[in-house]
Amino acid sequence: MPFKKTNLSEEKTFSVKDAAHMRIGVLVSEWNEEVTSALLTGALSTLEKHGVKKSEIFVQYVPGSFELTVGASLMADAMELDAIICLGCIIQGETRHFEFIAQAVANGITQVGIQYNMPVIFGVLTTDNYQQALDRCGGKHGNKGDEAAVTAIKMVDLRWNITA
């Protein structure tokens, strides 16, 4: 059965818990700013909708998606957070640079989560072109920033339930 393209931001398979007591860091890449700022808007809206206080959301910026890994590590080291959401956008170009950056960012974000034993969420678009990125930051495929925020809340809830 082929994959059905849907707006995953509208998919509500499981309920999202109240996030009123969560402290969430959000790292945003400045590269492809139109896309990443829309991802940020979606993530912030979703976090607040589910109860995270504005005063408990900490937004920081890094130059590009590659720097999300070090930024997440610095943020995890310096702040008491329940999760970190990494938002970025890597668009395929004419060279293999895309592959190296996307792979490094995915691996790096995973390693930061393991190192700090906290949810570090991969909210990085990896698209073939700019239109696909626009479609995923508030366009016909929803806003992946929303989805990253929901993932953060669910993973914090899982962590709290397992360690309680």
Contact map, one row per residue, 1 for C-alpha under 8 A:
11100000000000000000000000000000000000000000000000000000000000000000000000000000000000000000000000000000000000000000000000000000000000000000000000000000000000000000
11110000000000000000000000000000000000000000000000000000000000000000000000000000000000000000000000000000000000000000000000000000000000000000000000000000000000000000
11111000000000000000000000000000000000000000000000000000000000000000000000000000000000000000000000000000000000000000000000000000000000000000000000000000000000000000
01111100000000000000000000000000000000000000000000000000000000000000000000000000000000000000000000000000000000000000000000000000000000000000000000000000000000000000
00111110000000000000000000000000000000000000000000000000000000000000000000000000000000000000000000000000000000000000000000000000000000000000100000000000000000000000
00011111000000000000000000000000000000000000000000000000000000000000000000000000000000000000000000000000000000000000000000000000000000000000100000000000000000000000
00001111111000000000000000000000000000000000000000000000000000000000000000000000000000000000000000000000000000000000000000000000000000000001110000000000000000000000
00000111111000000000000000000000000000000000000000000000000000000000000000000000000000000000000000000000000000000000000000000000000000000000110000100000000000000000
00000011111100000000000000000000000000000000000000000000000000000000000000000000000000000000000000000000000000000000000000000000000000000000111101100000000000000000
00000011111100000000000000000000000000000000000000000000000000000000000000000000000000000000000000000000000000000000000000000000000000000000010000000000000000000000
00000011111110000000000000000000000000000000000000000000000000000000000000000000000000000000000000000000000000000000000000000000000000000000000000000000000000000000
00000000111111100000000000000000000000000000000000000000000000000000000000000000000000000000000000000000000000000000000000000000000000000000000000000000000000000000
00000000001111100000000000000000000000000000000000000000000000000000000000000000000000000000000000000000000000000000000000000000000000000000000000000000000000000000
00000000000111110000000000000000000000000000000000000000000000000000000000000000000000000000000000000000000000000000000000000000000000000000000000000000000000000000
00000000000111111000000000000000000000000000000000000000000000000000000000000000000000000000000000000000000000000000000000000000000000000000000000000000000000000000
00000000000001111100000000000000000000000000000001000000000000000000000000000000000000000000000000000000000000000000000000000000000000000000000000000100110000000000
00000000000000111110000000000000000000000000000001000000000000000000000000000000000000000000000000000000000000000000000000000000000000000000000000000000110010000000
00000000000000011111000000000000000000000000000001100000000000000000000000000000000000000000000000000000000000000000000000000000000000000000000000000000000000000000
00000000000000001111110000000000000000000000001001110000000000000000000000000000000000000000000000000000000000000000000000000000000000000000000000000000100000000000
00000000000000000111110000000000000000000000000001111000000000000000000000000000000000000000000000000000000000000000000000000000000000000000000000000000000000000000
00000000000000000011111000000000000000000000000000110000000000000000000000000000000000000000000000000000000000000000000000000000000000000000000000000000000000000000
00000000000000000011111100000000000000000000000000010001000000000000000000000000110000000000000000000000000000000000000000000000000000000000000000000000100100000000
00000000000000000000111110000000000000000000000000010001110000000000000000000001111000000000000000000000000000000000000000000000000000000000000000000000000000000000
00000000000000000000011111000000000000000000000000000001110000000000000000000000111110000000000000000000000000000000000000000000000000000000000000000000000000000000
00000000000000000000001111100000000000000000000000000000111100000000000000100000101110000000000000000000000000000000000000000000000000000000000000000000000000000000
00000000000000000000000111110000000000000000000000000000111100000000000000000000000111100000000000000000000000000000000000000000000000000000000000000000000000000000
00000000000000000000000011111000000000000000000000000000001111000001001100000000000111100000000000000000000000000000000000000000000000000000000000000000000000000000
00000000000000000000000001111100000110010000000000000000001111000001000000000000000001110000000000000000000000000000000000000000000000000000000000000000000000000000
00000000000000000000000000111111100100000000000000000000000011111011000000000000000000111000000000000000000000000000000000000000000000000000000000000000000000000000
00000000000000000000000000011111100100000000000000000000000011110000000000000000000000010000000000000000000000000000000000000000000000000000000000000000000000000000
00000000000000000000000000001111100100000000000000000000000000111000000000000000000000011000000000000000000000000000000000000000000000000000000000000000000000000000
00000000000000000000000000001111111100000000000000000000000000000000000000000000000000011000000000000000000000000000000000000000000000000000000000000000000000000000
00000000000000000000000000001111111110000000000000000000000000000000000000000000000000000000000000000000000000000000000000000000000000000000000000000000000000000000
00000000000000000000000000000001111111000000000000000000000000000000000000000000000000000000000000000000000000000000000000000000000000000000000000000000000000000000
00000000000000000000000000000001111111100000000000000000000000000000000000000000000000001000000000000000000000000000000000000000000011001000000000000000000000000000
00000000000000000000000000011111111111110000000000000000000000000000000000000000000000111000000000000000000000000000000000000000000000001000000000000000000000000000
00000000000000000000000000010000111111111000000000000000000000000000000000000000000000000000000000000000000000000000000000000000000000000000000000000000000000000000
00000000000000000000000000000000011111111100000000000000000000000000000000000000000000000000000000000000000000000000000000000000000000001100001010000000000000000000
00000000000000000000000000000000001111111110000000000000000000000000000000000000000000100000000000000000000000000000000000000000000000001100001111000000000000000000
00000000000000000000000000010000000111111111000000000000000000000000000000000000000000100000000000000000000000000000000000000000000000000000000010000000000000000000
00000000000000000000000000000000000011111111100000000000000000000000000000000000000000000000000000000000000000000000000000000000000000000000000010000000000000000000
00000000000000000000000000000000000001111111110000000000000000000000000000000000000000000000000000000000000000000000000000000000000000001100001111000000000000000000
00000000000000000000000000000000000000111111111000000000000000000000000000000000000000000000000000000000000000000000000000000000000000000000000011111000000000000000
00000000000000000000000000000000000000011111111100000000000000000000000000000000000000000000000000000000000000000000000000000000000000000000000001001000000000000000
00000000000000000000000000000000000000001111111110000000000000000000000000000000000000000000000000000000000000000000000000000000000000000000000001000000000000000000
00000000000000000000000000000000000000000111111111000000000000000000000000000000000000000000000000000000000000000000000000000000000000000000000001001100000000000000
00000000000000000010000000000000000000000011111111110000000000000000000000000000000000000000000000000000000000000000000000000000000000000000000000001100100000000000
00000000000000000000000000000000000000000001111111111100000000000000000000000000000000000000000000000000000000000000000000000000000000000000000000000000000000000000
00000000000000000000000000000000000000000000111111110000000000000000000000000000000000000000000000000000000000000000000000000000000000000000000000000000000000000000
00000000000000011111000000000000000000000000011111110000000000000000000000000000000000000000000000000000000000000000000000000000000000000000000000000000000000000000
00000000000000000111100000000000000000000000001111111000000000000000000000000000000000000000000000000000000000000000000000000000000000000000000000000000000000000000
00000000000000000011111000000000000000000000001111111101100000000000000000000000000000000000000000000000000000000000000000000000000000000000000000000000000000000000
00000000000000000001000000000000000000000000000100111111100000000000000000000000000000000000000000000000000000000000000000000000000000000000000000000000000000000000
00000000000000000000000000000000000000000000000100011111100000000000000000000000000000000000000000000000000000000000000000000000000000000000000000000000000000000000
00000000000000000000000000000000000000000000000000001111110000000000000000000000000000000000000000000000000000000000000000000000000000000000000000000000000000000000
00000000000000000000011100000000000000000000000000011111110000000000000000000000000000000000000000000000000000000000000000000000000000000000000000000000000000000000
00000000000000000000001111000000000000000000000000011111111000000000000000000000000000000000000000000000000000000000000000000000000000000000000000000000000000000000
00000000000000000000001111000000000000000000000000000011111100000000000000000000000000000000000000000000000000000000000000000000000000000000000000000000000000000000
00000000000000000000000011110000000000000000000000000000111110000000000000000000000000000000000000000000000000000000000000000000000000000000000000000000000000000000
00000000000000000000000011110000000000000000000000000000011111000000000000000000000000000000000000000000000000000000000000000000000000000000000000000000000000000000
00000000000000000000000000111100000000000000000000000000001111100000000000000000000000000000000000000000000000000000000000000000000000000000000000000000000000000000
00000000000000000000000000111100000000000000000000000000000111111011001000000000000000000000000000000000000000000000000000000000000000000000000000000000000000000000
00000000000000000000000000001110000000000000000000000000000011111010000000000000000000000000000000000000000000000000000000000000000000000000000000000000000000000000
00000000000000000000000000001110000000000000000000000000000001111111000000000000000000010000000000000000000000000000000000000000000000000000000000000000000000000000
00000000000000000000000000001010000000000000000000000000000001111111000000000000000000111100000000001000100000000000000000010000000000000000000000000000000000000000
00000000000000000000000000000000000000000000000000000000000000011111100000000000000000000000000000001101100000000000000000000000000000000000000000000000000000000000
00000000000000000000000000001000000000000000000000000000000001111111111000000000000000000000000000000000000000000000000000000000000000000000000000000000000000000000
00000000000000000000000000111000000000000000000000000000000001011111111100000000000001110000000000000000100010000000000000000000000000000000000000000000000000000000
00000000000000000000000000000000000000000000000000000000000000000111111110000000000000000000000000000000100110010000000000000000000000000000000000000000000000000000
00000000000000000000000000000000000000000000000000000000000000000011111111000000000000000000000000000000000000000000000000000000000000000000000000000000000000000000
00000000000000000000000000100000000000000000000000000000000001000011111111100000000000000000000000000000000000000000000000000000000000000000000000000000000000000000
00000000000000000000000000100000000000000000000000000000000000000001111111110000000101000000000000000000000010010000000100000000000000000000000000000000000000000000
00000000000000000000000000000000000000000000000000000000000000000000111111111000000000000000000000000000000000010000000000000000000000000000000000000000000000000000
00000000000000000000000000000000000000000000000000000000000000000000011111111100000000000000000000000000000000000000000000000000000000000000000000000000000000000000
00000000000000000000000010000000000000000000000000000000000000000000001111111110000000000000000000000000000000000000000000000000000000000000000000000000000000000000
00000000000000000000000000000000000000000000000000000000000000000000000111111111100100000000000000000000000000000001000000000000000000000000000000000000000000000000
00000000000000000000000000000000000000000000000000000000000000000000000011111110000000000000000000000000000000000000000000000000000000000000000000000000000000000000
00000000000000000000000000000000000000000000000000000000000000000000000001111111000000000000000000000000000000000000000000000000000000000000000000000000000000000000
00000000000000000000000000000000000000000000000000000000000000000000000000111111100000000000000000000000000000000000000000000000000000000000000000000000000000000000
00000000000000000000001000000000000000000000000000000000000000000000000000010111110000000000000000000000000000000000000000000000000000000000000000000000000000000000
00000000000000000000011110000000000000000000000000000000000000000000000000010011111100000000000000000000000000000000000000000000000000000000000000000000000000000000
00000000000000000000011100000000000000000000000000000000000000000000000000000001111100000000000000000000000000000000011000000000000000000000000000000000000100000000
00000000000000000000001110000000000000000000000000000000000000000000000000000000111110000000000000000000000000000000011110000000000000000000000000000001000100000000
00000000000000000000000111100000000000000000000000000000000000000000000100010000111111000000000000000000000000000000011110000000000000000000000000000001000000000000
00000000000000000000000111100000000000000000000000000000000000000000000000000000001111100000000000000000000000000000000111100000000000000000000000011001000000000000
00000000000000000000000001110000000000000000000000000000000000000001000100000000000111110000000000000000000010000000000111110000000000000000000000000000000000000000
00000000000000000000000001111000000100110000000000000000000000001001000000000000000011111000000000000000000000000000000001111000000000000000000010000000000000000000
00000000000000000000000000011111000100000000000000000000000000011001000000000000000001111100000000000000000000000000000000111000000000000000000000000000000000000000
00000000000000000000000000001011001100000000000000000000000000001000000000000000000000111110000000000000000000000000000000011110000010000000000000000000000000000000
00000000000000000000000000000000000000000000000000000000000000001000000000000000000000011111000001001100000000000000000000011110000000000000000000000000000000000000
00000000000000000000000000000000000000000000000000000000000000000000000000000000000000001111100001000000000000000000000000001111110010000000000000000000000000000000
00000000000000000000000000000000000000000000000000000000000000000000000000000000000000000111111001000000000000000000000000000111100000000000000000000000000000000000
00000000000000000000000000000000000000000000000000000000000000000000000000000000000000000011111111000000000000000000000000000001000000000000000000000000000000000000
00000000000000000000000000000000000000000000000000000000000000000000000000000000000000000001111100000000000000000000000000000000000000000000000000000000000000000000
00000000000000000000000000000000000000000000000000000000000000000000000000000000000000000001111111000000000000000000000000000000000000000000000000000000000000000000
00000000000000000000000000000000000000000000000000000000000000000000000000000000000000000000111111110000000000000000000000000000000000000000000000000000000000000000
00000000000000000000000000000000000000000000000000000000000000000000000000000000000000000000101111111000000000000000000000000000000000000000000000000000000000000000
00000000000000000000000000000000000000000000000000000000000000000000000000000000000000000111101111111100000000000000000000000000000000000000000000000000000000000000
00000000000000000000000000000000000000000000000000000000000000000000000000000000000000000000000111111110000000000000000000000000000000000000000000000000000000000000
00000000000000000000000000000000000000000000000000000000000000000000000000000000000000000000000111111111000000000000000000000000000000000000000000000000000000000000
00000000000000000000000000000000000000000000000000000000000000001100000000000000000000000100000011111111100000000000000000000000000000000000000000000000000000000000
00000000000000000000000000000000000000000000000000000000000000000100000000000000000000000100000001111111110000000000000000000100000000000000000000000000000000000000
00000000000000000000000000000000000000000000000000000000000000000000000000000000000000000000000000111111111000000000000000000000000000000000000000000000000000000000
00000000000000000000000000000000000000000000000000000000000000000100000000000000000000000000000000011111111100000000000000000000000000000000000000000000000000000000
00000000000000000000000000000000000000000000000000000000000000001101100000000000000000000000000000001111111110000000000000000000000000000000000000000000000000000000
00000000000000000000000000000000000000000000000000000000000000000000000000000000000000000000000000000111111111000000000001000000000000000000000000000000000000000000
00000000000000000000000000000000000000000000000000000000000000000000000000000000000000000000000000000011111111100000000000000000000000000000000000000000000000000000
00000000000000000000000000000000000000000000000000000000000000000000100000000000000000000000000000000001111111110000000000000000000000000000000000000000000000000000
00000000000000000000000000000000000000000000000000000000000000000001100100000000000001000000000000000000111111111000000111000000000000000000000000000000000000000000
00000000000000000000000000000000000000000000000000000000000000000000000000000000000000000000000000000000011111111100000100000000000000000000000000000000000000000000
00000000000000000000000000000000000000000000000000000000000000000000000000000000000000000000000000000000001111111110000000000000000000000000000000000000000000000000
00000000000000000000000000000000000000000000000000000000000000000000100110000000000000000000000000000000000111111111000100000000000000000000000000000000000000000000
00000000000000000000000000000000000000000000000000000000000000000000000000000000000000000000000000000000000011111111111100000000000000000000000000000000000000000000
00000000000000000000000000000000000000000000000000000000000000000000000000000000000000000000000000000000000001111111110000000000000000000000000000000000000000000000
00000000000000000000000000000000000000000000000000000000000000000000000000000000000000000000000000000000000000111111100000000000000000000000000000000000000000000000
00000000000000000000000000000000000000000000000000000000000000000000000000010000000000000000000000000000000000011111110000000000000000000000000000000000000000000000
00000000000000000000000000000000000000000000000000000000000000000000000000000000000000000000000000000000000000001111111000000000000000000000000000000000000000000000
00000000000000000000000000000000000000000000000000000000000000000000000000000000011100000000000000000000000000001101111100000000000000000000000000000000000100100000
00000000000000000000000000000000000000000000000000000000000000000000000000000000011100000000000000000000000000001000111110000000000000000000000000000001001100000000
00000000000000000000000000000000000000000000000000000000000000000000000100000000001111000000000000000000000011011000011111000000000000000000000000000001000000000000
00000000000000000000000000000000000000000000000000000000000000000000000000000000001111000000000000000000000010000000001111100000000000000000000000010011000000000000
00000000000000000000000000000000000000000000000000000000000000000000000000000000000011100000000000000000010010000000000111110000000000000000000000010000000000000000
00000000000000000000000000000000000000000000000000000000000000000000000000000000000011110000000000000000000000000000000011111000000000000000000110010000000000000000
00000000000000000000000000000000000000000000000000000000000000001000000000000000000001111100000000000000000000000000000001111100000000000000000000000000000000000000
00000000000000000000000000000000000000000000000000000000000000000000000000000000000000111110000000000000000000000000000000111110000010010000000100000000000000000000
00000000000000000000000000000000000000000000000000000000000000000000000000000000000000001111000000000100000000000000000000011111000010000000000000000000000000000000
00000000000000000000000000000000000000000000000000000000000000000000000000000000000000001111000000000000000000000000000000001111110110000000000000000000000000000000
00000000000000000000000000000000000000000000000000000000000000000000000000000000000000000011100000000000000000000000000000000111110100000000000000000000000000000000
00000000000000000000000000000000000000000000000000000000000000000000000000000000000000000011000000000000000000000000000000000011111110000000000000000000000000000000
00000000000000000000000000000000000000000000000000000000000000000000000000000000000000000010000000000000000000000000000000000011111111000000000000000000000000000000
00000000000000000000000000000000000000000000000000000000000000000000000000000000000000000000000000000000000000000000000000000000111111100000000000000000000000000000
00000000000000000000000000000000000000000000000000000000000000000000000000000000000000000000000000000000000000000000000000000011111111110000000000000000000000000000
00000000000000000000000000000000001000000000000000000000000000000000000000000000000000001010000000000000000000000000000000001110111111111000000000000000000000000000
00000000000000000000000000000000001000000000000000000000000000000000000000000000000000000000000000000000000000000000000000000000011111111110000000000000000000000000
00000000000000000000000000000000000000000000000000000000000000000000000000000000000000000000000000000000000000000000000000000000001111111111110000000000000000000000
00000000000000000000000000000000000000000000000000000000000000000000000000000000000000000000000000000000000000000000000000001000000111111111111100000000000000000000
00000000000000000000000000000000001101100100000000000000000000000000000000000000000000000000000000000000000000000000000000000000000011111110111110000000000000000000
00000000000000000000000000000000000001100100000000000000000000000000000000000000000000000000000000000000000000000000000000000000000001111111111100000000000000000000
00000000000000000000000000000000000000000000000000000000000000000000000000000000000000000000000000000000000000000000000000000000000001111111111000000000000000000000
00000010000000000000000000000000000000000000000000000000000000000000000000000000000000000000000000000000000000000000000000000000000000110111110000000000000000000000
00001111100000000000000000000000000000000000000000000000000000000000000000000000000000000000000000000000000000000000000000000000000000111111111000000000000000000000
00000011110000000000000000000000000000000000000000000000000000000000000000000000000000000000000000000000000000000000000000000000000000111111111100000000000000000000
00000000100000000000000000000000000001100100000000000000000000000000000000000000000000000000000000000000000000000000000000000000000000011110111111100000000000000000
00000000100000000000000000000000000000100100000000000000000000000000000000000000000000000000000000000000000000000000000000101000000000011100011111110000000000000000
00000000000000000000000000000000000001111110000000000000000000000000000000000000000000100000000000000000000000000000000000100000000000001000001111111000000000000000
00000000100000000000000000000000000000100111110000000000000000000000000000000000000000000000000000000000000000000000000000000000000000000000001111111100000000000000
00000001100000000000000000000000000000000010000000000000000000000000000000000000000000000000000000000000000000000000000000000000000000000000001111111110000000000000
00000000000000000000000000000000000000000010000000000000000000000000000000000000000010000000000000000000000000000000000011100000000000000000000111111111000000000000
00000000000000000000000000000000000000000011011000000000000000000000000000000000000010000000000000000000000000000000000000000000000000000000000011111111100000000000
00000000000000010000000000000000000000000000011000000000000000000000000000000000000000000000000000000000000000000000000000000000000000000000000001111111110000000000
00000000000000000000000000000000000000000000000000000000000000000000000000000000000000000000000000000000000000000000000010000000000000000000000000111111111000000000
00000000000000000000000000000000000000000000000000000000000000000000000000000000001110000000000000000000000000000000001110000000000000000000000000011111111100000000
00000000000000011010010000000000000000000000001000000000000000000000000000000000000000000000000000000000000000000000000000000000000000000000000000001111111110000000
00000000000000011000000000000000000000000000000000000000000000000000000000000000000000000000000000000000000000000000000000000000000000000000000000000111111111000000
00000000000000000000000000000000000000000000000000000000000000000000000000000000000000000000000000000000000000000000001000000000000000000000000000000011111111100000
00000000000000000000010000000000000000000000000000000000000000000000000000000000011000000000000000000000000000000000011000000000000000000000000000000001111111110000
00000000000000001000000000000000000000000000000000000000000000000000000000000000000000000000000000000000000000000000000000000000000000000000000000000000111111111000
00000000000000000000000000000000000000000000000000000000000000000000000000000000000000000000000000000000000000000000000000000000000000000000000000000000011111111100
00000000000000000000000000000000000000000000000000000000000000000000000000000000000000000000000000000000000000000000010000000000000000000000000000000000001111111110
00000000000000000000000000000000000000000000000000000000000000000000000000000000000000000000000000000000000000000000000000000000000000000000000000000000000111111111
00000000000000000000000000000000000000000000000000000000000000000000000000000000000000000000000000000000000000000000000000000000000000000000000000000000000011111111
00000000000000000000000000000000000000000000000000000000000000000000000000000000000000000000000000000000000000000000000000000000000000000000000000000000000001111111
00000000000000000000000000000000000000000000000000000000000000000000000000000000000000000000000000000000000000000000000000000000000000000000000000000000000000111111
00000000000000000000000000000000000000000000000000000000000000000000000000000000000000000000000000000000000000000000000000000000000000000000000000000000000000011111
